[in-house]
Every structure is written in C-alpha cells, then in structure tokens.
Amino acid sequence: MRDLLEGVIAKFNAKVDSDPALSEEIGDLQKTVLIELKDGTKWHFTLKDRHVAGLLDGGVDHADLTLLTDAETLRALLLRETGPFKAYATGKLRFKGSLDDLARFRKFF
C-alpha cells in the first residue's frame, strides 16, 4: 500500500510541475493529510509550495484532513475504482475535515 501511495504522490508532483493550470489552482494551499487504516497503520503528508515532500510513517497532530478506512477501500480510491463520496456513503470511508478538502484532494490526485 505504501508503494501505491508513494506512486500517487510522485504522479501528483509531476503533474503539478507540467500543468500550469493545476499549479495555479493549488496556489499557496497548504494542507496536511492523515491516512489511518483500520489495522492501525498511519501515514501522513503535507502539501506545501505546490509539492508533496513525501509520505511519512505515523500520525500527526492537527491534520487538515483525516481519512479513516481499510486497505481495500484505500486501494480502490487510489486506483479510482471508487469515489470518496460513494465510499463515505457506504460507510467504508470516514473523514475528519471539510467536504471541500475531501473533494479537492480527490481532484488533485
């Protein structure tokens, strides 16, 4: 799962570097995202200066968006086999933060 997440982050960073419209849309946005799996695994990353520096192990205090799910649902979200609102509606995804942030990160990634 970690490899899949790191691949998505690398793809995002490359897209921002090559897409001026996306870079402009992100602007000075700074957000920290915490991903917490039901098995206790936690990762986090921060979007800052139009770049995600990398995926870090463990939790973080004061995340702007926290995603709580299982590995299967996270995989489906990352591979775009399901959407965040469908996962939320079916109880497979819980989140803490704003709906705007959830929609924004889905669009970016």
N, CA, C and O atoms as a GROMACS GRO file, in nm:
protein
  436
    1MET      N    1   0.082  -0.119   0.000
    1MET     CA    2   0.000   0.000   0.000
    1MET      C    3   0.087   0.126   0.000
    1MET      O    4   0.058   0.224  -0.068
    2ARG      N    5   0.194   0.121   0.078
    2ARG     CA    6   0.283   0.237   0.083
    2ARG      C    7   0.337   0.271  -0.056
    2ARG      O    8   0.344   0.388  -0.094
    3ASP      N    9   0.376   0.167  -0.131
    3ASP     CA   10   0.429   0.190  -0.267
    3ASP      C   11   0.324   0.257  -0.356
    3ASP      O   12   0.357   0.346  -0.434
    4LEU      N   13   0.200   0.214  -0.343
    4LEU     CA   14   0.092   0.273  -0.421
    4LEU      C   15   0.073   0.421  -0.385
    4LEU      O   16   0.059   0.505  -0.473
    5LEU      N   17   0.073   0.450  -0.256
    5LEU     CA   18   0.060   0.589  -0.211
    5LEU      C   19   0.177   0.675  -0.260
    5LEU      O   20   0.156   0.787  -0.307
    6GLU      N   21   0.297   0.622  -0.250
    6GLU     CA   22   0.414   0.698  -0.296
    6GLU      C   23   0.408   0.722  -0.447
    6GLU      O   24   0.450   0.828  -0.495
    7GLY      N   25   0.357   0.625  -0.521
    7GLY     CA   26   0.341   0.642  -0.665
    7GLY      C   27   0.241   0.751  -0.699
    7GLY      O   28   0.263   0.830  -0.791
    8VAL      N   29   0.131   0.756  -0.625
    8VAL     CA   30   0.030   0.860  -0.646
    8VAL      C   31   0.090   0.997  -0.614
    8VAL      O   32   0.064   1.094  -0.686
    9ILE      N   33   0.167   1.006  -0.508
    9ILE     CA   34   0.230   1.134  -0.472
    9ILE      C   35   0.329   1.177  -0.581
    9ILE      O   36   0.331   1.293  -0.620
   10ALA      N   37   0.411   1.085  -0.630
   10ALA     CA   38   0.507   1.118  -0.736
   10ALA      C   39   0.434   1.164  -0.862
   10ALA      O   40   0.476   1.259  -0.927
   11LYS      N   41   0.325   1.096  -0.896
   11LYS     CA   42   0.246   1.134  -1.013
   11LYS      C   43   0.187   1.274  -0.994
   11LYS      O   44   0.186   1.354  -1.087
   12PHE      N   45   0.137   1.302  -0.874
   12PHE     CA   46   0.083   1.433  -0.844
   12PHE      C   47   0.189   1.542  -0.861
   12PHE      O   48   0.165   1.643  -0.926
   13ASN      N   49   0.307   1.520  -0.803
   13ASN     CA   50   0.414   1.620  -0.812
   13ASN      C   51   0.454   1.645  -0.957
   13ASN      O   52   0.478   1.759  -0.996
   14ALA      N   53   0.463   1.539  -1.036
   14ALA     CA   54   0.499   1.553  -1.178
   14ALA      C   55   0.390   1.630  -1.253
   14ALA      O   56   0.420   1.712  -1.339
   15LYS      N   57   0.265   1.602  -1.220
   15LYS     CA   58   0.153   1.670  -1.286
   15LYS      C   59   0.154   1.820  -1.254
   15LYS      O   60   0.132   1.903  -1.342
   16VAL      N   61   0.180   1.853  -1.128
   16VAL     CA   62   0.185   1.995  -1.090
   16VAL      C   63   0.298   2.066  -1.165
   16VAL      O   64   0.281   2.179  -1.210
   17ASP      N   65   0.413   1.998  -1.178
   17ASP     CA   66   0.527   2.057  -1.248
   17ASP      C   67   0.500   2.080  -1.396
   17ASP      O   68   0.555   2.172  -1.456
   18SER      N   69   0.414   1.997  -1.456
   18SER     CA   70   0.392   2.005  -1.600
   18SER      C   71   0.260   2.072  -1.639
   18SER      O   72   0.236   2.095  -1.757
   19ASP      N   73   0.176   2.103  -1.543
   19ASP     CA   74   0.043   2.158  -1.571
   19ASP      C   75   0.027   2.294  -1.503
   19ASP      O   76  -0.005   2.302  -1.384
   20PRO      N   77   0.050   2.403  -1.579
   20PRO     CA   78   0.040   2.537  -1.519
   20PRO      C   79  -0.098   2.567  -1.459
   20PRO      O   80  -0.107   2.638  -1.359
   21ALA      N   81  -0.203   2.514  -1.519
   21ALA     CA   82  -0.338   2.540  -1.467
   21ALA      C   83  -0.355   2.475  -1.329
   21ALA      O   84  -0.412   2.536  -1.238
   22LEU      N   85  -0.307   2.353  -1.314
   22LEU     CA   86  -0.315   2.286  -1.184
   22LEU      C   87  -0.228   2.358  -1.081
   22LEU      O   88  -0.270   2.378  -0.967
   23SER      N   89  -0.110   2.396  -1.122
   23SER     CA   90  -0.021   2.469  -1.032
   23SER      C   91  -0.086   2.598  -0.983
   23SER      O   92  -0.077   2.635  -0.866
   24GLU      N   93  -0.152   2.667  -1.076
   24GLU     CA   94  -0.222   2.791  -1.040
   24GLU      C   95  -0.339   2.763  -0.946
   24GLU      O   96  -0.362   2.838  -0.851
   25GLU      N   97  -0.412   2.657  -0.973
   25GLU     CA   98  -0.526   2.622  -0.889
   25GLU      C   99  -0.484   2.590  -0.746
   25GLU      O  100  -0.553   2.628  -0.650
   26ILE      N  101  -0.372   2.522  -0.731
   26ILE     CA  102  -0.322   2.489  -0.597
   26ILE      C  103  -0.275   2.614  -0.525
   26ILE      O  104  -0.297   2.630  -0.405
   27GLY      N  105  -0.210   2.703  -0.601
   27GLY     CA  106  -0.166   2.829  -0.543
   27GLY      C  107  -0.083   2.810  -0.418
   27GLY      O  108   0.012   2.733  -0.416
   28ASP      N  109  -0.121   2.881  -0.312
   28ASP     CA  110  -0.045   2.874  -0.186
   28ASP      C  111  -0.112   2.780  -0.085
   28ASP      O  112  -0.088   2.791   0.035
   29LEU      N  113  -0.194   2.689  -0.135
   29LEU     CA  114  -0.262   2.594  -0.049
   29LEU      C  115  -0.162   2.513   0.032
   29LEU      O  116  -0.064   2.462  -0.021
   30GLN      N  117  -0.188   2.503   0.160
   30GLN     CA  118  -0.106   2.420   0.249
   30GLN      C  119  -0.199   2.336   0.335
   30GLN      O  120  -0.279   2.389   0.413
   31LYS      N  121  -0.188   2.205   0.320
   31LYS     CA  122  -0.275   2.113   0.392
   31LYS      C  123  -0.196   1.990   0.434
   31LYS      O  124  -0.108   1.943   0.362
   32THR      N  125  -0.229   1.938   0.551
   32THR     CA  126  -0.172   1.813   0.599
   32THR      C  127  -0.282   1.709   0.599
   32THR      O  128  -0.392   1.733   0.649
   33VAL      N  129  -0.250   1.593   0.543
   33VAL     CA  130  -0.346   1.483   0.532
   33VAL      C  131  -0.294   1.364   0.611
   33VAL      O  132  -0.178   1.325   0.598
   34LEU      N  133  -0.382   1.307   0.692
   34LEU     CA  134  -0.351   1.187   0.769
   34LEU      C  135  -0.437   1.073   0.714
   34LEU      O  136  -0.558   1.088   0.700
   35ILE      N  137  -0.374   0.962   0.684
   35ILE     CA  138  -0.443   0.842   0.640
   35ILE      C  139  -0.429   0.738   0.751
   35ILE      O  140  -0.318   0.701   0.789
   36GLU      N  141  -0.542   0.693   0.802
   36GLU     CA  142  -0.541   0.597   0.911
   36GLU      C  143  -0.622   0.474   0.869
   36GLU      O  144  -0.742   0.482   0.843
   37LEU      N  145  -0.553   0.360   0.864
   37LEU     CA  146  -0.620   0.236   0.827
   37LEU      C  147  -0.677   0.168   0.951
   37LEU      O  148  -0.628   0.189   1.062
   38LYS      N  149  -0.778   0.086   0.931
   38LYS     CA  150  -0.843   0.018   1.043
   38LYS      C  151  -0.750  -0.076   1.116
   38LYS      O  152  -0.774  -0.109   1.232
   39ASP      N  153  -0.642  -0.121   1.049
   39ASP     CA  154  -0.546  -0.211   1.116
   39ASP      C  155  -0.446  -0.135   1.204
   39ASP      O  156  -0.358  -0.197   1.264
   40GLY      N  157  -0.459  -0.002   1.211
   40GLY     CA  158  -0.371   0.079   1.294
   40GLY      C  159  -0.258   0.147   1.219
   40GLY      O  160  -0.188   0.231   1.276
   41THR      N  161  -0.238   0.114   1.093
   41THR     CA  162  -0.135   0.178   1.012
   41THR      C  163  -0.172   0.323   0.987
   41THR      O  164  -0.288   0.355   0.957
   42LYS      N  165  -0.073   0.412   1.000
   42LYS     CA  166  -0.096   0.554   0.977
   42LYS      C  167   0.017   0.611   0.892
   42LYS      O  168   0.134   0.578   0.910
   43TRP      N  169  -0.022   0.698   0.799
   43TRP     CA  170   0.074   0.775   0.720
   43TRP      C  171   0.022   0.919   0.713
   43TRP      O  172  -0.097   0.944   0.731
   44HIS      N  173   0.111   1.010   0.686
   44HIS     CA  174   0.067   1.147   0.662
   44HIS      C  175   0.158   1.214   0.561
   44HIS      O  176   0.272   1.172   0.538
   45PHE      N  177   0.105   1.320   0.501
   45PHE     CA  178   0.184   1.401   0.409
   45PHE      C  179   0.131   1.544   0.412
   45PHE      O  180   0.018   1.570   0.454
   46THR      N  181   0.215   1.635   0.368
   46THR     CA  182   0.178   1.776   0.365
   46THR      C  183   0.198   1.831   0.225
   46THR      O  184   0.302   1.812   0.163
   47LEU      N  185   0.096   1.899   0.177
   47LEU     CA  186   0.104   1.974   0.053
   47LEU      C  187   0.146   2.116   0.090
   47LEU      O  188   0.076   2.184   0.165
   48LYS      N  189   0.259   2.158   0.038
   48LYS     CA  190   0.310   2.292   0.068
   48LYS      C  191   0.395   2.335  -0.050
   48LYS      O  192   0.470   2.255  -0.106
   49ASP      N  193   0.383   2.461  -0.089
   49ASP     CA  194   0.459   2.515  -0.201
   49ASP      C  195   0.438   2.432  -0.328
   49ASP      O  196   0.532   2.406  -0.403
   50ARG      N  197   0.313   2.391  -0.350
   50ARG     CA  198   0.273   2.316  -0.470
   50ARG      C  199   0.345   2.182  -0.483
   50ARG      O  200   0.368   2.135  -0.594
   51HIS      N  201   0.380   2.121  -0.370
   51HIS     CA  202   0.458   1.998  -0.373
   51HIS      C  203   0.428   1.915  -0.247
   51HIS      O  204   0.411   1.970  -0.138
   52VAL      N  205   0.423   1.784  -0.265
   52VAL     CA  206   0.415   1.693  -0.151
   52VAL      C  207   0.553   1.634  -0.134
   52VAL      O  208   0.602   1.562  -0.221
   53ALA      N  209   0.617   1.663  -0.021
   53ALA     CA  210   0.756   1.622   0.000
   53ALA      C  211   0.770   1.470   0.009
   53ALA      O  212   0.872   1.416  -0.032
   54GLY      N  213   0.670   1.402   0.061
   54GLY     CA  214   0.678   1.257   0.072
   54GLY      C  215   0.580   1.204   0.174
   54GLY      O  216   0.517   1.280   0.248
   55LEU      N  217   0.570   1.076   0.175
   55LEU     CA  218   0.480   1.007   0.266
   55LEU      C  219   0.558   0.971   0.392
   55LEU      O  220   0.664   0.909   0.385
   56LEU      N  221   0.506   1.010   0.507
   56LEU     CA  222   0.573   0.986   0.633
   56LEU      C  223   0.494   0.886   0.716
   56LEU      O  224   0.371   0.888   0.717
   57ASP      N  225   0.565   0.798   0.784
   57ASP     CA  226   0.501   0.699   0.870
   57ASP      C  227   0.448   0.766   0.996
   57ASP      O  228   0.506   0.862   1.046
   58GLY      N  229   0.337   0.713   1.045
   58GLY     CA  230   0.283   0.759   1.172
   58GLY      C  231   0.181   0.870   1.157
   58GLY      O  232   0.158   0.924   1.049
   59GLY      N  233   0.122   0.902   1.269
   59GLY     CA  234   0.020   1.006   1.273
   59GLY      C  235   0.081   1.144   1.286
   59GLY      O  236   0.203   1.161   1.292
   60VAL      N  237  -0.007   1.241   1.290
   60VAL     CA  238   0.033   1.380   1.305
   60VAL      C  239  -0.080   1.452   1.378
   60VAL      O  240  -0.198   1.424   1.354
   61ASP      N  241  -0.045   1.545   1.465
   61ASP     CA  242  -0.147   1.626   1.532
   61ASP      C  243  -0.198   1.732   1.436
   61ASP      O  244  -0.123   1.785   1.354
   62HIS      N  245  -0.324   1.763   1.446
   62HIS     CA  246  -0.385   1.874   1.374
   62HIS      C  247  -0.380   1.859   1.222
   62HIS      O  248  -0.344   1.953   1.151
   63ALA      N  249  -0.415   1.743   1.172
   63ALA     CA  250  -0.427   1.724   1.027
   63ALA      C  251  -0.548   1.804   0.977
   63ALA      O  252  -0.649   1.813   1.046
   64ASP      N  253  -0.536   1.860   0.858
   64ASP     CA  254  -0.648   1.932   0.798
   64ASP      C  255  -0.755   1.834   0.748
   64ASP      O  256  -0.874   1.864   0.751
   65LEU      N  257  -0.709   1.718   0.703
   65LEU     CA  258  -0.799   1.615   0.654
   65LEU      C  259  -0.749   1.480   0.703
   65LEU      O  260  -0.633   1.444   0.680
   66THR      N  261  -0.835   1.406   0.770
   66THR     CA  262  -0.802   1.272   0.818
   66THR      C  263  -0.895   1.174   0.747
   66THR      O  264  -1.017   1.188   0.752
   67LEU      N  265  -0.836   1.075   0.683
   67LEU     CA  266  -0.911   0.970   0.616
   67LEU      C  267  -0.899   0.843   0.698
   67LEU      O  268  -0.788   0.798   0.727
   68LEU      N  269  -1.012   0.784   0.735
   68LEU     CA  270  -1.015   0.661   0.812
   68LEU      C  271  -1.084   0.555   0.727
   68LEU      O  272  -1.200   0.570   0.690
   69THR      N  273  -1.011   0.448   0.695
   69THR     CA  274  -1.065   0.346   0.605
   69THR      C  275  -0.988   0.216   0.622
   69THR      O  276  -0.903   0.205   0.710
   70ASP      N  277  -1.018   0.120   0.539
   70ASP     CA  278  -0.942  -0.005   0.538
   70ASP      C  279  -0.854  -0.006   0.412
   70ASP      O  280  -0.872   0.076   0.322
   71ALA      N  281  -0.760  -0.099   0.408
   71ALA     CA  282  -0.664  -0.103   0.297
   71ALA      C  283  -0.732  -0.126   0.163
   71ALA      O  284  -0.693  -0.066   0.063
   72GLU      N  285  -0.834  -0.211   0.160
   72GLU     CA  286  -0.904  -0.240   0.034
   72GLU      C  287  -0.972  -0.116  -0.022
   72GLU      O  288  -0.965  -0.090  -0.143
   73THR      N  289  -1.038  -0.040   0.063
   73THR     CA  290  -1.106   0.082   0.018
   73THR      C  291  -1.005   0.187  -0.024
   73THR      O  292  -1.025   0.255  -0.125
   74LEU      N  293  -0.896   0.202   0.050
   74LEU     CA  294  -0.794   0.299   0.013
   74LEU      C  295  -0.736   0.265  -0.124
   74LEU      O  296  -0.717   0.353  -0.208
   75ARG      N  297  -0.709   0.138  -0.145
   75ARG     CA  298  -0.657   0.095  -0.275
   75ARG      C  299  -0.756   0.132  -0.387
   75ARG      O  300  -0.716   0.184  -0.491
   76ALA      N  301  -0.885   0.104  -0.366
   76ALA     CA  302  -0.987   0.135  -0.466
   76ALA      C  303  -0.996   0.286  -0.490
   76ALA      O  304  -1.016   0.329  -0.604
   77LEU      N  305  -0.981   0.364  -0.386
   77LEU     CA  306  -0.982   0.511  -0.402
   77LEU      C  307  -0.862   0.557  -0.484
   77LEU      O  308  -0.876   0.638  -0.576
   78LEU      N  309  -0.744   0.506  -0.452
   78LEU     CA  310  -0.623   0.548  -0.520
   78LEU      C  311  -0.621   0.506  -0.667
   78LEU      O  312  -0.567   0.577  -0.752
   79LEU      N  313  -0.681   0.392  -0.696
   79LEU     CA  314  -0.686   0.343  -0.834
   79LEU      C  315  -0.809   0.394  -0.909
   79LEU      O  316  -0.834   0.356  -1.023
   80ARG      N  317  -0.886   0.479  -0.842
   80ARG     CA  318  -1.007   0.539  -0.897
   80ARG      C  319  -1.112   0.435  -0.936
   80ARG      O  320  -1.188   0.454  -1.031
   81GLU      N  321  -1.114   0.326  -0.862
   81GLU     CA  322  -1.216   0.224  -0.882
   81GLU      C  323  -1.344   0.260  -0.807
   81GLU      O  324  -1.452   0.207  -0.835
   82THR      N  325  -1.331   0.349  -0.711
   82THR     CA  326  -1.445   0.403  -0.637
   82THR      C  327  -1.415   0.549  -0.604
   82THR      O  328  -1.299   0.591  -0.604
   83GLY      N  329  -1.518   0.624  -0.577
   83GLY     CA  330  -1.502   0.764  -0.542
   83GLY      C  331  -1.516   0.785  -0.393
   83GLY      O  332  -1.572   0.700  -0.324
   84PRO      N  333  -1.466   0.897  -0.342
   84PRO     CA  334  -1.471   0.921  -0.198
   84PRO      C  335  -1.613   0.936  -0.144
   84PRO      O  336  -1.641   0.895  -0.032
   85PHE      N  337  -1.702   0.994  -0.223
   85PHE     CA  338  -1.837   1.014  -0.173
   85PHE      C  339  -1.914   0.882  -0.168
   85PHE      O  340  -1.995   0.861  -0.078
   86LYS      N  341  -1.889   0.793  -0.263
   86LYS     CA  342  -1.951   0.661  -0.260
   86LYS      C  343  -1.897   0.582  -0.140
   86LYS      O  344  -1.973   0.518  -0.067
   87ALA      N  345  -1.765   0.586  -0.120
   87ALA     CA  346  -1.705   0.516  -0.006
   87ALA      C  347  -1.760   0.570   0.126
   87ALA      O  348  -1.784   0.494   0.219
   88TYR      N  349  -1.779   0.700   0.133
   88TYR     CA  350  -1.834   0.761   0.253
   88TYR      C  351  -1.979   0.718   0.275
   88TYR      O  352  -2.018   0.683   0.386
   89ALA      N  353  -2.058   0.722   0.168
   89ALA     CA  354  -2.200   0.688   0.178
   89ALA      C  355  -2.222   0.542   0.219
   89ALA      O  356  -2.321   0.510   0.284
   90THR      N  357  -2.129   0.456   0.182
   90THR     CA  358  -2.142   0.314   0.217
   90THR      C  359  -2.074   0.280   0.349
   90THR      O  360  -2.072   0.164   0.391
   91GLY      N  361  -2.017   0.380   0.415
   91GLY     CA  362  -1.954   0.359   0.546
   91GLY      C  363  -1.814   0.303   0.539
   91GLY      O  364  -1.757   0.267   0.643
   92LYS      N  365  -1.756   0.294   0.420
   92LYS     CA  366  -1.621   0.240   0.405
   92LYS      C  367  -1.513   0.346   0.427
   92LYS      O  368  -1.396   0.313   0.446
   93LEU      N  369  -1.553   0.470   0.425
   93LEU     CA  370  -1.460   0.581   0.446
   93LEU      C  371  -1.523   0.678   0.544
   93LEU      O  372  -1.638   0.719   0.528
   94ARG      N  373  -1.448   0.712   0.645
   94ARG     CA  374  -1.486   0.820   0.736
   94ARG      C  375  -1.379   0.926   0.722
   94ARG      O  376  -1.265   0.895   0.688
   95PHE      N  377  -1.414   1.047   0.749
   95PHE     CA  378  -1.314   1.152   0.742
   95PHE      C  379  -1.342   1.260   0.844
   95PHE      O  380  -1.456   1.279   0.889
   96LYS      N  381  -1.236   1.329   0.879
   96LYS     CA  382  -1.245   1.446   0.964
   96LYS      C  383  -1.185   1.560   0.883
   96LYS      O  384  -1.075   1.548   0.830
   97GLY      N  385  -1.258   1.667   0.874
   97GLY     CA  386  -1.215   1.780   0.794
   97GLY      C  387  -1.333   1.827   0.711
   97GLY      O  388  -1.447   1.786   0.735
   98SER      N  389  -1.306   1.912   0.615
   98SER     CA  390  -1.415   1.968   0.535
   98SER      C  391  -1.441   1.885   0.410
   98SER      O  392  -1.351   1.821   0.356
   99LEU      N  393  -1.566   1.888   0.366
   99LEU     CA  394  -1.601   1.823   0.239
   99LEU      C  395  -1.524   1.886   0.124
   99LEU      O  396  -1.487   1.817   0.029
  100ASP      N  397  -1.500   2.016   0.132
  100ASP     CA  398  -1.423   2.084   0.028
  100ASP      C  399  -1.283   2.025   0.016
  100ASP      O  400  -1.234   2.003  -0.094
  101ASP      N  401  -1.219   2.001   0.130
  101ASP     CA  402  -1.084   1.941   0.126
  101ASP      C  403  -1.088   1.801   0.069
  101ASP      O  404  -0.999   1.762  -0.007
  102LEU      N  405  -1.189   1.724   0.106
  102LEU     CA  406  -1.202   1.588   0.053
  102LEU      C  407  -1.217   1.592  -0.099
  102LEU      O  408  -1.151   1.517  -0.170
  103ALA      N  409  -1.304   1.678  -0.148
  103ALA     CA  410  -1.325   1.690  -0.293
  103ALA      C  411  -1.201   1.743  -0.363
  103ALA      O  412  -1.166   1.696  -0.471
  104ARG      N  413  -1.134   1.838  -0.302
  104ARG     CA  414  -1.015   1.897  -0.361
  104ARG      C  415  -0.905   1.794  -0.377
  104ARG      O  416  -0.843   1.785  -0.483
  105PHE      N  417  -0.880   1.717  -0.273
  105PHE     CA  418  -0.772   1.618  -0.283
  105PHE      C  419  -0.805   1.507  -0.381
  105PHE      O  420  -0.716   1.454  -0.447
  106ARG      N  421  -0.930   1.472  -0.391
  106ARG     CA  422  -0.970   1.371  -0.490
  106ARG      C  423  -0.943   1.423  -0.630
  106ARG      O  424  -0.897   1.349  -0.716
  107LYS      N  425  -0.972   1.550  -0.652
  107LYS     CA  426  -0.950   1.611  -0.784
  107LYS      C  427  -0.801   1.618  -0.815
  107LYS      O  428  -0.759   1.586  -0.926
  108PHE      N  429  -0.721   1.658  -0.719
  108PHE     CA  430  -0.578   1.673  -0.742
  108PHE      C  431  -0.510   1.539  -0.766
  108PHE      O  432  -0.421   1.528  -0.850
  109PHE      N  433  -0.553   1.438  -0.693
  109PHE     CA  434  -0.487   1.308  -0.702
  109PHE      C  435  -0.566   1.217  -0.794
  109PHE      O  436  -0.527   1.102  -0.815
   0.00000   0.00000   0.00000
